[in-house]
Amino acid sequence: MQTLIRLRIEKCIEGNQEYFIATSNDLQGLVAEGKTIKEAIKIAEDVAKVLLDLGRKNNYAPV
């Protein structure tokens, strides 16, 4: 089963470093950072899986 989660991706720049932050209003606690949008999305997928698994183990549906 797949769960669709909308991501909000923000571009951040500190000094000369550019990076991207992915968050979601659909899944509380989801925050991921990557050097590229693709990397931020991949990390967000991994974080979402962990959060959803924790929710299932604790009988809590975060989505």
Jmol script that loads the backbone (N, CA, C; Angstrom):
load data "model"
ATOM      1  N   MET A   1       0.832  -1.184   0.000  1.00  0.00           N
ATOM      2  CA  MET A   1       0.000   0.000   0.000  1.00  0.00           C
ATOM      3  C   MET A   1       0.880   1.252   0.000  1.00  0.00           C
ATOM      4  N   GLN A   2       0.518   2.199  -0.813  1.00  0.00           N
ATOM      5  CA  GLN A   2       1.253   3.461  -0.851  1.00  0.00           C
ATOM      6  C   GLN A   2       0.418   4.555  -0.216  1.00  0.00           C
ATOM      7  N   THR A   3       1.093   5.450   0.452  1.00  0.00           N
ATOM      8  CA  THR A   3       0.451   6.621   1.028  1.00  0.00           C
ATOM      9  C   THR A   3       1.010   7.844   0.329  1.00  0.00           C
ATOM     10  N   LEU A   4       0.130   8.680  -0.196  1.00  0.00           N
ATOM     11  CA  LEU A   4       0.582   9.904  -0.850  1.00  0.00           C
ATOM     12  C   LEU A   4       0.673  11.014   0.185  1.00  0.00           C
ATOM     13  N   ILE A   5       1.810  11.671   0.203  1.00  0.00           N
ATOM     14  CA  ILE A   5       2.051  12.762   1.140  1.00  0.00           C
ATOM     15  C   ILE A   5       2.553  13.955   0.327  1.00  0.00           C
ATOM     16  N   ARG A   6       1.888  15.073   0.493  1.00  0.00           N
ATOM     17  CA  ARG A   6       2.321  16.287  -0.203  1.00  0.00           C
ATOM     18  C   ARG A   6       3.525  16.877   0.524  1.00  0.00           C
ATOM     19  N   LEU A   7       4.521  17.240  -0.250  1.00  0.00           N
ATOM     20  CA  LEU A   7       5.728  17.855   0.307  1.00  0.00           C
ATOM     21  C   LEU A   7       5.785  19.330  -0.066  1.00  0.00           C
ATOM     22  N   ARG A   8       6.323  20.096   0.845  1.00  0.00           N
ATOM     23  CA  ARG A   8       6.648  21.497   0.564  1.00  0.00           C
ATOM     24  C   ARG A   8       8.163  21.573   0.557  1.00  0.00           C
ATOM     25  N   ILE A   9       8.727  22.045  -0.531  1.00  0.00           N
ATOM     26  CA  ILE A   9      10.177  22.107  -0.652  1.00  0.00           C
ATOM     27  C   ILE A   9      10.603  23.567  -0.731  1.00  0.00           C
ATOM     28  N   GLU A  10      11.516  23.930   0.138  1.00  0.00           N
ATOM     29  CA  GLU A  10      12.030  25.291   0.176  1.00  0.00           C
ATOM     30  C   GLU A  10      13.511  25.291  -0.161  1.00  0.00           C
ATOM     31  N   LYS A  11      13.892  26.233  -0.971  1.00  0.00           N
ATOM     32  CA  LYS A  11      15.305  26.426  -1.304  1.00  0.00           C
ATOM     33  C   LYS A  11      15.906  27.367  -0.271  1.00  0.00           C
ATOM     34  N   CYS A  12      17.026  26.975   0.297  1.00  0.00           N
ATOM     35  CA  CYS A  12      17.705  27.789   1.307  1.00  0.00           C
ATOM     36  C   CYS A  12      19.137  28.049   0.851  1.00  0.00           C
ATOM     37  N   ILE A  13      19.642  29.202   1.209  1.00  0.00           N
ATOM     38  CA  ILE A  13      21.027  29.547   0.889  1.00  0.00           C
ATOM     39  C   ILE A  13      21.662  30.147   2.133  1.00  0.00           C
ATOM     40  N   GLU A  14      22.763  29.564   2.550  1.00  0.00           N
ATOM     41  CA  GLU A  14      23.559  30.101   3.660  1.00  0.00           C
ATOM     42  C   GLU A  14      24.982  30.255   3.153  1.00  0.00           C
ATOM     43  N   GLY A  15      25.467  31.468   3.172  1.00  0.00           N
ATOM     44  CA  GLY A  15      26.782  31.708   2.579  1.00  0.00           C
ATOM     45  C   GLY A  15      26.691  31.392   1.101  1.00  0.00           C
ATOM     46  N   ASN A  16      27.570  30.533   0.635  1.00  0.00           N
ATOM     47  CA  ASN A  16      27.527  30.090  -0.764  1.00  0.00           C
ATOM     48  C   ASN A  16      26.900  28.707  -0.903  1.00  0.00           C
ATOM     49  N   GLN A  17      26.375  28.163   0.196  1.00  0.00           N
ATOM     50  CA  GLN A  17      25.807  26.822   0.178  1.00  0.00           C
ATOM     51  C   GLN A  17      24.304  26.860  -0.104  1.00  0.00           C
ATOM     52  N   GLU A  18      23.869  26.117  -1.084  1.00  0.00           N
ATOM     53  CA  GLU A  18      22.457  25.991  -1.418  1.00  0.00           C
ATOM     54  C   GLU A  18      21.987  24.607  -0.975  1.00  0.00           C
ATOM     55  N   TYR A  19      20.817  24.549  -0.368  1.00  0.00           N
ATOM     56  CA  TYR A  19      20.244  23.264   0.031  1.00  0.00           C
ATOM     57  C   TYR A  19      18.726  23.381   0.032  1.00  0.00           C
ATOM     58  N   PHE A  20      18.052  22.251   0.187  1.00  0.00           N
ATOM     59  CA  PHE A  20      16.597  22.209   0.100  1.00  0.00           C
ATOM     60  C   PHE A  20      16.034  21.504   1.329  1.00  0.00           C
ATOM     61  N   ILE A  21      14.934  22.066   1.847  1.00  0.00           N
ATOM     62  CA  ILE A  21      14.251  21.505   3.012  1.00  0.00           C
ATOM     63  C   ILE A  21      12.874  21.033   2.561  1.00  0.00           C
ATOM     64  N   ALA A  22      12.541  19.785   2.876  1.00  0.00           N
ATOM     65  CA  ALA A  22      11.218  19.227   2.571  1.00  0.00           C
ATOM     66  C   ALA A  22      10.460  19.031   3.878  1.00  0.00           C
ATOM     67  N   THR A  23       9.232  19.540   3.921  1.00  0.00           N
ATOM     68  CA  THR A  23       8.349  19.348   5.060  1.00  0.00           C
ATOM     69  C   THR A  23       6.972  18.962   4.532  1.00  0.00           C
ATOM     70  N   SER A  24       6.085  18.560   5.450  1.00  0.00           N
ATOM     71  CA  SER A  24       4.746  18.182   5.027  1.00  0.00           C
ATOM     72  C   SER A  24       3.736  18.496   6.114  1.00  0.00           C
ATOM     73  N   ASN A  25       2.631  19.099   5.713  1.00  0.00           N
ATOM     74  CA  ASN A  25       1.511  19.280   6.632  1.00  0.00           C
ATOM     75  C   ASN A  25       0.708  17.991   6.769  1.00  0.00           C
ATOM     76  N   ASP A  26       0.940  17.038   5.864  1.00  0.00           N
ATOM     77  CA  ASP A  26       0.216  15.772   5.888  1.00  0.00           C
ATOM     78  C   ASP A  26       0.772  14.786   6.915  1.00  0.00           C
ATOM     79  N   LEU A  27       2.028  14.954   7.299  1.00  0.00           N
ATOM     80  CA  LEU A  27       2.672  14.009   8.209  1.00  0.00           C
ATOM     81  C   LEU A  27       3.509  14.782   9.224  1.00  0.00           C
ATOM     82  N   GLN A  28       2.970  14.880  10.424  1.00  0.00           N
ATOM     83  CA  GLN A  28       3.643  15.641  11.480  1.00  0.00           C
ATOM     84  C   GLN A  28       5.037  15.080  11.742  1.00  0.00           C
ATOM     85  N   GLY A  29       6.011  15.959  11.830  1.00  0.00           N
ATOM     86  CA  GLY A  29       7.377  15.559  12.138  1.00  0.00           C
ATOM     87  C   GLY A  29       8.259  15.306  10.936  1.00  0.00           C
ATOM     88  N   LEU A  30       7.695  15.369   9.738  1.00  0.00           N
ATOM     89  CA  LEU A  30       8.495  15.106   8.545  1.00  0.00           C
ATOM     90  C   LEU A  30       9.293  16.357   8.181  1.00  0.00           C
ATOM     91  N   VAL A  31      10.591  16.232   8.300  1.00  0.00           N
ATOM     92  CA  VAL A  31      11.527  17.282   7.893  1.00  0.00           C
ATOM     93  C   VAL A  31      12.731  16.579   7.281  1.00  0.00           C
ATOM     94  N   ALA A  32      13.106  16.986   6.079  1.00  0.00           N
ATOM     95  CA  ALA A  32      14.257  16.380   5.407  1.00  0.00           C
ATOM     96  C   ALA A  32      15.056  17.467   4.710  1.00  0.00           C
ATOM     97  N   GLU A  33      16.358  17.299   4.701  1.00  0.00           N
ATOM     98  CA  GLU A  33      17.248  18.273   4.068  1.00  0.00           C
ATOM     99  C   GLU A  33      18.143  17.562   3.073  1.00  0.00           C
ATOM    100  N   GLY A  34      18.323  18.184   1.904  1.00  0.00           N
ATOM    101  CA  GLY A  34      19.209  17.615   0.896  1.00  0.00           C
ATOM    102  C   GLY A  34      19.920  18.701   0.114  1.00  0.00           C
ATOM    103  N   LYS A  35      21.006  18.321  -0.537  1.00  0.00           N
ATOM    104  CA  LYS A  35      21.764  19.267  -1.359  1.00  0.00           C
ATOM    105  C   LYS A  35      21.038  19.581  -2.658  1.00  0.00           C
ATOM    106  N   THR A  36      20.157  18.667  -3.080  1.00  0.00           N
ATOM    107  CA  THR A  36      19.352  18.863  -4.285  1.00  0.00           C
ATOM    108  C   THR A  36      17.897  18.567  -3.937  1.00  0.00           C
ATOM    109  N   ILE A  37      16.990  18.976  -4.825  1.00  0.00           N
ATOM    110  CA  ILE A  37      15.574  18.662  -4.606  1.00  0.00           C
ATOM    111  C   ILE A  37      15.383  17.152  -4.588  1.00  0.00           C
ATOM    112  N   LYS A  38      16.020  16.470  -5.518  1.00  0.00           N
ATOM    113  CA  LYS A  38      15.892  15.012  -5.604  1.00  0.00           C
ATOM    114  C   LYS A  38      16.358  14.344  -4.309  1.00  0.00           C
ATOM    115  N   GLU A  39      17.468  14.798  -3.761  1.00  0.00           N
ATOM    116  CA  GLU A  39      17.984  14.229  -2.519  1.00  0.00           C
ATOM    117  C   GLU A  39      17.032  14.519  -1.355  1.00  0.00           C
ATOM    118  N   ALA A  40      16.483  15.723  -1.290  1.00  0.00           N
ATOM    119  CA  ALA A  40      15.537  16.067  -0.218  1.00  0.00           C
ATOM    120  C   ALA A  40      14.288  15.194  -0.303  1.00  0.00           C
ATOM    121  N   ILE A  41      13.806  14.934  -1.502  1.00  0.00           N
ATOM    122  CA  ILE A  41      12.633  14.076  -1.678  1.00  0.00           C
ATOM    123  C   ILE A  41      12.938  12.646  -1.255  1.00  0.00           C
ATOM    124  N   LYS A  42      14.090  12.130  -1.643  1.00  0.00           N
ATOM    125  CA  LYS A  42      14.481  10.762  -1.264  1.00  0.00           C
ATOM    126  C   LYS A  42      14.573  10.629   0.251  1.00  0.00           C
ATOM    127  N   ILE A  43      15.192  11.587   0.908  1.00  0.00           N
ATOM    128  CA  ILE A  43      15.314  11.543   2.364  1.00  0.00           C
ATOM    129  C   ILE A  43      13.927  11.669   3.000  1.00  0.00           C
ATOM    130  N   ALA A  44      13.071  12.525   2.429  1.00  0.00           N
ATOM    131  CA  ALA A  44      11.706  12.677   2.943  1.00  0.00           C
ATOM    132  C   ALA A  44      10.938  11.363   2.842  1.00  0.00           C
ATOM    133  N   GLU A  45      11.128  10.609   1.761  1.00  0.00           N
ATOM    134  CA  GLU A  45      10.482   9.300   1.618  1.00  0.00           C
ATOM    135  C   GLU A  45      10.926   8.362   2.734  1.00  0.00           C
ATOM    136  N   ASP A  46      12.223   8.354   3.021  1.00  0.00           N
ATOM    137  CA  ASP A  46      12.754   7.492   4.084  1.00  0.00           C
ATOM    138  C   ASP A  46      12.210   7.902   5.452  1.00  0.00           C
ATOM    139  N   VAL A  47      12.169   9.198   5.713  1.00  0.00           N
ATOM    140  CA  VAL A  47      11.650   9.700   6.988  1.00  0.00           C
ATOM    141  C   VAL A  47      10.162   9.362   7.114  1.00  0.00           C
ATOM    142  N   ALA A  48       9.413   9.530   6.027  1.00  0.00           N
ATOM    143  CA  ALA A  48       7.978   9.226   6.044  1.00  0.00           C
ATOM    144  C   ALA A  48       7.735   7.757   6.377  1.00  0.00           C
ATOM    145  N   LYS A  49       8.527   6.859   5.794  1.00  0.00           N
ATOM    146  CA  LYS A  49       8.380   5.432   6.079  1.00  0.00           C
ATOM    147  C   LYS A  49       8.581   5.153   7.561  1.00  0.00           C
ATOM    148  N   VAL A  50       9.588   5.766   8.147  1.00  0.00           N
ATOM    149  CA  VAL A  50       9.863   5.569   9.574  1.00  0.00           C
ATOM    150  C   VAL A  50       8.710   6.111  10.410  1.00  0.00           C
ATOM    151  N   LEU A  51       8.252   7.308  10.110  1.00  0.00           N
ATOM    152  CA  LEU A  51       7.158   7.907  10.872  1.00  0.00           C
ATOM    153  C   LEU A  51       5.870   7.092  10.749  1.00  0.00           C
ATOM    154  N   LEU A  52       5.574   6.618   9.546  1.00  0.00           N
ATOM    155  CA  LEU A  52       4.369   5.809   9.354  1.00  0.00           C
ATOM    156  C   LEU A  52       4.472   4.469  10.078  1.00  0.00           C
ATOM    157  N   ASP A  53       5.649   3.840  10.037  1.00  0.00           N
ATOM    158  CA  ASP A  53       5.848   2.582  10.761  1.00  0.00           C
ATOM    159  C   ASP A  53       5.684   2.781  12.261  1.00  0.00           C
ATOM    160  N   LEU A  54       6.247   3.855  12.788  1.00  0.00           N
ATOM    161  CA  LEU A  54       6.094   4.154  14.219  1.00  0.00           C
ATOM    162  C   LEU A  54       4.631   4.376  14.567  1.00  0.00           C
ATOM    163  N   GLY A  55       3.923   5.081  13.699  1.00  0.00           N
ATOM    164  CA  GLY A  55       2.505   5.318  13.928  1.00  0.00           C
ATOM    165  C   GLY A  55       1.699   4.024  13.952  1.00  0.00           C
ATOM    166  N   ARG A  56       2.014   3.112  13.048  1.00  0.00           N
ATOM    167  CA  ARG A  56       1.301   1.818  13.010  1.00  0.00           C
ATOM    168  C   ARG A  56       1.593   0.988  14.259  1.00  0.00           C
ATOM    169  N   LYS A  57       2.848   1.001  14.699  1.00  0.00           N
ATOM    170  CA  LYS A  57       3.219   0.233  15.889  1.00  0.00           C
ATOM    171  C   LYS A  57       2.534   0.770  17.145  1.00  0.00           C
ATOM    172  N   ASN A  58       2.261   2.065  17.150  1.00  0.00           N
ATOM    173  CA  ASN A  58       1.637   2.699  18.319  1.00  0.00           C
ATOM    174  C   ASN A  58       0.140   2.922  18.109  1.00  0.00           C
ATOM    175  N   ASN A  59      -0.418   2.277  17.077  1.00  0.00           N
ATOM    176  CA  ASN A  59      -1.844   2.424  16.754  1.00  0.00           C
ATOM    177  C   ASN A  59      -2.253   3.875  16.574  1.00  0.00           C
ATOM    178  N   TYR A  60      -1.407   4.621  15.915  1.00  0.00           N
ATOM    179  CA  TYR A  60      -1.675   6.025  15.638  1.00  0.00           C
ATOM    180  C   TYR A  60      -1.544   6.237  14.151  1.00  0.00           C
ATOM    181  N   ALA A  61      -2.541   6.821  13.551  1.00  0.00           N
ATOM    182  CA  ALA A  61      -2.500   7.095  12.107  1.00  0.00           C
ATOM    183  C   ALA A  61      -2.185   8.560  11.883  1.00  0.00           C
ATOM    184  N   PRO A  62      -0.885   8.911  11.651  1.00  0.00           N
ATOM    185  CA  PRO A  62      -0.500  10.302  11.512  1.00  0.00           C
ATOM    186  C   PRO A  62      -0.954  10.960  10.227  1.00  0.00           C
ATOM    187  N   VAL A  63      -1.412  10.180   9.251  1.00  0.00           N
ATOM    188  CA  VAL A  63      -1.845  10.758   7.979  1.00  0.00           C
ATOM    189  C   VAL A  63      -3.351  10.753   7.930  1.00  0.00           C
TER     190      VAL A  63
END
end "model"
wireframe off; spacefill off
backbone 0.3
color backbone group
